[in-house]
Each structure stands twice: as C-alpha cells, then as structure tokens.
Amino acid sequence: MLSKRAEEAKKKQNRLASEEEYEKMVLVSNTNRDDSIIEARSVEEALAKITVTDSLPVDRHPEKRLKASFKAFEEAELPRLKEEKPGLTHNQYKDLIWKLWKKSPDNPLNQVEKA
C-alpha cells in the first residue's frame, strides 16, 4: 500500500514541469504570420509574387517540356486565330500555330540561354 502511494507520488512529480521547462514550452514563436510566406488569392497573384525563374539553373533539356508547352500554346492561340482568320480549315490553323510556335518566347527551345 505504501509503495503504491510512493509510485503515484513519483508519477505525479514526473508529470509536473519546472518553471523553466514550462516557459520553453509556452514561449515558442508563432509562425502563422511569417513574412516569408506568400499570400495570394489566385494562381496569377502567386506566380507574380514568386520569382523562381531567377533562382533556377539553366534547363539543359528543354525538349522534354516541348509537348506540354506546345499544347498550352495551341489552346491559347487557336481561339485568337479563329477570330482573326475565320474560314480556314483545322489543319491550316494548326500550321499557322506551328509557325507561330517556332518563333514564340513560350517555346522552351527559344528560352535556352547561351553560356
């Protein structure tokens, strides 16, 4: 009986934290309002606030991104071309888009920086 009470007293003592330990637990800085965190309401805002392109190394294999970037370029240009030049066939639009793509700054092959 006496040993049980002694064990309970030890457990209770172990659960208590000293004032210094308690201060360490309580005085933790709140990182919820960290200035390094970017706050934006849309994707465009977030992309505008992020300057990733300056810190990225030169892309040594831009040909890997050609297909996806051409598809995005084509989806953006096709409606514009249909407004500007109505009456063309789909293949003619595709040919025009390809010619524009070769000169476009969105083309990864045109973005390669010469060292």
N, CA, C and O of each residue as an XYZ file, in Angstrom:
460
protein
N       0.819     -1.180      0.000
C       0.000      0.000      0.000
C       0.871      1.254      0.000
O       0.615      2.212     -0.731
N       1.887      1.223      0.825
C       2.793      2.366      0.922
C       3.594      2.535     -0.358
O       3.861      3.659     -0.782
N       3.979      1.424     -0.976
C       4.753      1.508     -2.214
C       3.894      2.042     -3.363
O       4.395      2.751     -4.235
N       2.578      1.695     -3.364
C       1.687      2.225     -4.395
C       1.592      3.738     -4.292
O       1.648      4.443     -5.299
N       1.450      4.227     -3.085
C       1.354      5.680     -2.882
C       2.655      6.370     -3.286
O       2.641      7.465     -3.847
N       3.761      5.724     -2.996
C       5.055      6.291     -3.367
C       5.193      6.340     -4.893
O       5.699      7.318     -5.444
N       4.740      5.279     -5.569
C       4.796      5.261     -7.033
C       3.895      6.337     -7.633
O       4.282      7.009     -8.588
N       2.694      6.503     -7.075
C       1.774      7.524     -7.566
C       2.356      8.921     -7.365
O       2.198      9.794     -8.218
N       3.019      9.124     -6.251
C       3.640     10.422     -5.975
C       4.773     10.692     -6.967
O       4.943     11.821     -7.425
N       5.547      9.655     -7.298
C       6.629      9.810     -8.272
C       6.070     10.157     -9.652
O       6.591     11.035    -10.339
N       4.992      9.449    -10.055
C       4.377      9.724    -11.350
C       3.860     11.158    -11.409
O       4.032     11.853    -12.411
N       3.233     11.584    -10.333
C       2.696     12.945    -10.281
C       3.826     13.962    -10.364
O       3.700     14.985    -11.037
N       4.905     13.684     -9.692
C       6.059     14.580     -9.712
C       6.677     14.644    -11.111
O       7.100     15.712    -11.553
N       6.730     13.503    -11.811
C       7.296     13.460    -13.159
C       6.442     14.233    -14.164
O       6.966     14.774    -15.138
N       5.122     14.285    -13.930
C       4.240     14.997    -14.845
C       4.361     16.509    -14.704
O       4.071     17.246    -15.646
N       4.775     16.963    -13.564
C       4.903     18.399    -13.350
C       6.169     18.915    -14.020
O       7.227     18.291    -13.940
N       6.049     20.053    -14.676
C       7.204     20.659    -15.333
C       7.710     21.808    -14.476
O       6.937     22.497    -13.810
N       9.008     21.998    -14.507
C       9.560     23.124    -13.762
C       9.195     24.417    -14.488
O       8.736     24.390    -15.630
N       9.401     25.538    -13.821
C       9.053     26.831    -14.423
C       9.841     27.078    -15.710
O       9.293     27.591    -16.685
N      11.112     26.718    -15.713
C      11.941     26.911    -16.903
C      11.435     26.065    -18.078
O      11.353     26.550    -19.207
N      11.098     24.800    -17.807
C      10.579     23.940    -18.864
C       9.250     24.465    -19.393
O       8.990     24.431    -20.595
N       8.414     24.952    -18.476
C       7.115     25.491    -18.876
C       7.292     26.728    -19.761
O       6.585     26.885    -20.756
N       8.222     27.593    -19.405
C       8.478     28.792    -20.212
C       8.963     28.410    -21.611
O       8.566     29.034    -22.595
N       9.807     27.405    -21.702
C      10.287     26.954    -23.011
C       9.132     26.450    -23.875
O       9.104     26.678    -25.084
N       8.183     25.764    -23.243
C       7.042     25.249    -23.998
C       6.103     26.373    -24.439
O       5.560     26.332    -25.543
N       5.914     27.364    -23.589
C       4.947     28.426    -23.863
C       5.526     29.505    -24.772
O       4.815     30.032    -25.628
N       6.786     29.835    -24.603
C       7.383     30.935    -25.346
C       7.941     30.495    -26.701
O       9.084     30.802    -27.037
N       7.142     29.790    -27.462
C       7.513     29.377    -28.806
C       6.968     30.428    -29.763
O       5.815     30.843    -29.648
N       7.795     30.855    -30.701
C       7.348     31.907    -31.617
C       6.251     31.388    -32.541
O       6.279     30.237    -32.975
N       5.297     32.249    -32.830
C       4.178     31.919    -33.706
C       4.589     32.181    -35.148
O       4.891     33.314    -35.522
N       4.598     31.140    -35.939
C       5.000     31.275    -37.343
C       3.805     31.433    -38.278
O       3.966     31.364    -39.496
N       2.617     31.643    -37.730
C       1.436     31.812    -38.576
C       1.514     33.080    -39.411
O       0.957     33.117    -40.508
N       2.168     34.094    -38.941
C       2.264     35.362    -39.666
C       3.685     35.618    -40.154
O       4.183     36.741    -40.083
N       4.315     34.589    -40.639
C       5.678     34.706    -41.137
C       5.692     35.518    -42.434
O       4.907     35.254    -43.344
N       6.585     36.505    -42.514
C       6.650     37.376    -43.690
C       7.161     36.660    -44.931
O       6.894     37.098    -46.050
N       7.878     35.585    -44.753
C       8.414     34.880    -45.911
C       7.350     34.048    -46.627
O       7.587     33.535    -47.720
N       6.177     33.917    -46.003
C       5.087     33.170    -46.619
C       4.364     34.078    -47.601
O       4.033     35.217    -47.271
N       4.123     33.585    -48.783
C       3.448     34.356    -49.827
C       1.947     34.176    -49.677
O       1.451     33.055    -49.565
N       1.230     35.293    -49.676
C      -0.217     35.251    -49.552
C      -0.830     35.741    -50.850
O      -0.573     36.868    -51.276
N      -1.634     34.906    -51.477
C      -2.256     35.270    -52.752
C      -3.639     34.645    -52.828
O      -3.900     33.604    -52.225
N      -4.514     35.288    -53.572
C      -5.888     34.804    -53.720
C      -6.094     34.009    -55.012
O      -7.094     33.306    -55.150
N      -5.170     34.114    -55.945
C      -5.313     33.384    -57.202
C      -3.948     32.880    -57.648
O      -2.912     33.263    -57.104
N      -3.975     32.032    -58.626
C      -2.734     31.466    -59.156
C      -1.889     32.562    -59.793
O      -0.667     32.576    -59.641
N      -2.539     33.482    -60.508
C      -1.797     34.563    -61.164
C      -1.076     35.436    -60.136
O       0.071     35.830    -60.347
N      -1.750     35.735    -59.024
C      -1.115     36.532    -57.968
C       0.089     35.800    -57.388
O       1.148     36.392    -57.178
N      -0.084     34.519    -57.136
C       1.011     33.732    -56.563
C       2.200     33.682    -57.506
O       3.345     33.835    -57.082
N       1.927     33.469    -58.785
C       3.019     33.422    -59.759
C       3.704     34.771    -59.892
O       4.914     34.837    -60.105
N       2.936     35.844    -59.766
C       3.523     37.175    -59.864
C       4.436     37.462    -58.674
O       5.442     38.158    -58.818
N       4.095     36.936    -57.514
C       4.889     37.199    -56.311
C       6.123     36.309    -56.205
O       7.092     36.648    -55.526
N       6.075     35.189    -56.874
C       7.204     34.257    -56.813
C       8.190     34.589    -57.928
O       7.801     34.776    -59.080
N       9.448     34.659    -57.576
C      10.481     34.888    -58.592
C      11.362     33.651    -58.647
O      12.508     33.668    -58.196
N      10.830     32.606    -59.191
C      11.535     31.329    -59.242
C      12.503     31.280    -60.411
O      13.554     30.645    -60.320
N      12.163     31.940    -61.501
C      12.974     31.820    -62.706
C      14.394     32.327    -62.509
O      15.317     31.833    -63.155
N      14.585     33.302    -61.629
C      15.927     33.820    -61.393
C      16.796     32.812    -60.649
O      18.006     32.753    -60.866
N      16.179     32.018    -59.767
C      16.963     31.115    -58.940
C      17.132     29.725    -59.564
O      17.939     28.931    -59.079
N      16.387     29.419    -60.626
C      16.506     28.104    -61.242
C      17.739     28.023    -62.136
O      18.109     29.007    -62.776
N      18.368     26.866    -62.179
C      19.501     26.706    -63.096
C      19.002     26.639    -64.531
O      17.810     26.456    -64.777
N      19.917     26.787    -65.467
C      19.571     26.732    -66.881
C      19.072     25.329    -67.203
O      19.679     24.335    -66.805
N      17.965     25.261    -67.924
C      17.390     23.973    -68.302
C      18.225     23.359    -69.416
O      18.303     23.905    -70.516
N      18.847     22.225    -69.127
C      19.736     21.605    -70.111
C      18.987     20.710    -71.096
O      19.536     20.332    -72.130
N      17.732     20.369    -70.779
C      16.948     19.501    -71.655
C      15.561     20.096    -71.882
O      14.569     19.559    -71.389
N      15.486     21.201    -72.624
C      14.173     21.825    -72.841
C      13.256     20.988    -73.721
O      12.040     21.175    -73.706
N      13.825     20.075    -74.479
C      12.999     19.263    -75.369
C      12.030     18.369    -74.599
O      11.047     17.888    -75.164
N      12.299     18.145    -73.319
C      11.408     17.325    -72.505
C      10.085     18.034    -72.229
O       9.076     17.379    -71.966
N      10.080     19.347    -72.288
C       8.872     20.115    -71.991
C       8.149     20.587    -73.248
O       7.145     21.293    -73.146
N       8.629     20.220    -74.415
C       8.060     20.719    -75.669
C       6.592     20.370    -75.847
O       5.784     21.241    -76.170
N       6.244     19.128    -75.645
C       4.889     18.681    -75.945
C       3.857     19.407    -75.082
O       2.848     19.890    -75.597
N       4.101     19.484    -73.789
C       3.142     20.124    -72.888
C       3.052     21.622    -73.143
O       1.957     22.186    -73.139
N       4.176     22.263    -73.364
C       4.139     23.706    -73.585
C       3.520     24.037    -74.944
O       2.853     25.063    -75.075
N       3.726     23.197    -75.949
C       3.073     23.430    -77.246
C       1.565     23.274    -77.121
O       0.806     24.047    -77.704
N       1.132     22.277    -76.363
C      -0.307     22.053    -76.169
C      -0.948     23.271    -75.510
O      -2.023     23.703    -75.925
N      -0.302     23.824    -74.494
C      -0.831     25.018    -73.831
C      -0.843     26.205    -74.787
O      -1.804     26.975    -74.811
N       0.213     26.354    -75.567
C       0.293     27.440    -76.544
C      -0.814     27.299    -77.585
O      -1.460     28.279    -77.958
N      -1.024     26.076    -78.045
C      -2.052     25.822    -79.059
C      -3.444     26.153    -78.524
O      -4.250     26.761    -79.228
N      -3.728     25.757    -77.291
C      -5.034     26.041    -76.694
C      -5.268     27.537    -76.531
O      -6.404     28.002    -76.619
N      -4.206     28.287    -76.297
C      -4.346     29.733    -76.139
C      -4.477     30.439    -77.487
O      -5.224     31.410    -77.605
N      -3.768     29.966    -78.491
C      -3.722     30.652    -79.787
C      -4.868     30.296    -80.723
O      -5.268     31.127    -81.539
N      -5.400     29.096    -80.631
C      -6.434     28.662    -81.572
C      -7.667     29.572    -81.559
O      -8.122     29.966    -82.633
N      -8.227     29.924    -80.397
C      -9.388     30.825    -80.422
C      -9.049     32.203    -81.014
O      -9.864     32.799    -81.719
N      -7.850     32.697    -80.721
C      -7.442     34.003    -81.245
C      -7.322     33.959    -82.769
O      -7.771     34.877    -83.455
N      -6.722     32.901    -83.292
C      -6.575     32.765    -84.744
C      -7.923     32.581    -85.436
O      -8.128     33.085    -86.540
N      -8.841     31.863    -84.793
C     -10.166     31.669    -85.385
C     -10.911     32.993    -85.509
O     -11.682     33.193    -86.448
N     -10.676     33.904    -84.552
C     -11.298     35.231    -84.638
C     -10.639     36.065    -85.730
O     -11.322     36.739    -86.501
N      -9.310     36.017    -85.794
C      -8.579     36.832    -86.763
C      -8.755     36.334    -88.194
O      -8.894     37.131    -89.121
N      -8.748     35.027    -88.367
C      -8.799     34.451    -89.721
C      -9.893     33.385    -89.788
O      -9.598     32.190    -89.765
N     -11.153     33.814    -89.871
C     -12.237     32.823    -89.937
C     -12.273     32.136    -91.301
O     -11.829     32.694    -92.304
N     -12.802     30.933    -91.317
C     -12.993     30.225    -92.578
C     -11.878     29.278    -92.965
O     -11.990     28.597    -93.985
N     -10.813     29.207    -92.195
C      -9.727     28.274    -92.520
C     -10.076     26.876    -92.007
O     -10.917     26.718    -91.122
N      -9.423     25.877    -92.573
C      -9.623     24.511    -92.076
C      -8.787     24.318    -90.806
O      -7.891     25.104    -90.496
N      -9.114     23.252    -90.094
C      -8.408     22.979    -88.840
C      -6.907     22.777    -89.080
O      -6.081     23.236    -88.291
N      -6.565     22.099    -90.155
C      -5.144     21.875    -90.466
C      -4.427     23.186    -90.783
O      -3.254     23.344    -90.444
N      -5.107     24.114    -91.420
C      -4.491     25.413    -91.699
C      -4.228     26.168    -90.403
O      -3.189     26.812    -90.253
N      -5.179     26.087    -89.459
C      -4.954     26.711    -88.150
C      -3.756     26.066    -87.454
O      -2.920     26.753    -86.868
N      -3.685     24.744    -87.527
C      -2.565     24.030    -86.897
C      -1.229     24.451    -87.507
O      -0.247     24.625    -86.785
N      -1.185     24.616    -88.817
C       0.047     25.053    -89.484
C       0.439     26.457    -89.044
O       1.613     26.725    -88.788
N      -0.541     27.352    -88.956
C      -0.253     28.721    -88.501
C       0.258     28.717    -87.062
O       1.206     29.427    -86.727
N      -0.377     27.915    -86.224
C       0.050     27.836    -84.824
C       1.476     27.301    -84.737
O       2.269     27.786    -83.930
N       1.813     26.302    -85.562
C       3.168     25.747    -85.548
C       4.195     26.798    -85.956
O       5.272     26.876    -85.364
N       3.870     27.609    -86.967
C       4.788     28.664    -87.402
C       4.975     29.707    -86.302
O       6.086     30.187    -86.073
N       3.878     30.053    -85.622
C       3.982     30.999    -84.505
C       4.782     30.390    -83.352
O       5.551     31.082    -82.685
N       4.593     29.098    -83.128
C       5.276     28.400    -82.040
C       6.791     28.409    -82.219
O       7.530     28.550    -81.245
N       7.250     28.261    -83.444
C       8.693     28.239    -83.704
C       9.362     29.542    -83.284
O      10.526     29.540    -82.884
N       8.631     30.663    -83.373
C       9.193     31.975    -83.039
C       8.828     32.431    -81.630
O       9.371     33.419    -81.136
N       7.922     31.724    -80.991
C       7.360     32.165    -79.718
C       8.377     32.115    -78.575
O       9.204     31.205    -78.520
N       8.317     33.091    -77.662
C       9.162     33.021    -76.463
C       8.687     31.937    -75.489
O       9.422     31.571    -74.572
N       7.471     31.422    -75.677
C       6.975     30.334    -74.836
C       7.608     28.994    -75.197
O       7.549     28.045    -74.416
N       8.206     28.920    -76.367
C       8.861     27.700    -76.826
C      10.127     27.477    -75.987
O      11.010     28.335    -75.976
N      10.230     26.339    -75.285
C      11.410     26.086    -74.445
C      12.726     26.110    -75.216
O      13.765     26.451    -74.651
N      12.694     25.756    -76.481
C      13.932     25.784    -77.267
C      14.393     27.218    -77.535
O      15.578     27.450    -77.772
N      13.484     28.166    -77.500
C      13.847     29.573    -77.679
C      14.286     30.220    -76.369
O      14.827     31.326    -76.378
N      14.058     29.547    -75.252
C      14.393     30.104    -73.945
C      15.788     29.727    -73.480
O      16.245     30.223    -72.450
N      16.461     28.878    -74.199
C      17.792     28.421    -73.799
C      18.752     29.603    -73.819
O      18.904     30.294    -74.826
N      19.398     29.814    -72.665
C      20.377     30.902    -72.572
C      21.721     30.387    -73.054
O      22.151     29.290    -72.697
N      22.356     31.177    -73.848
C      23.672     30.777    -74.350
C      24.736     31.162    -73.333
O      24.806     32.307    -72.886
N      25.554     30.195    -72.981
C      26.562     30.423    -71.944
C      27.789     31.091    -72.497
O      28.735     31.355    -71.755
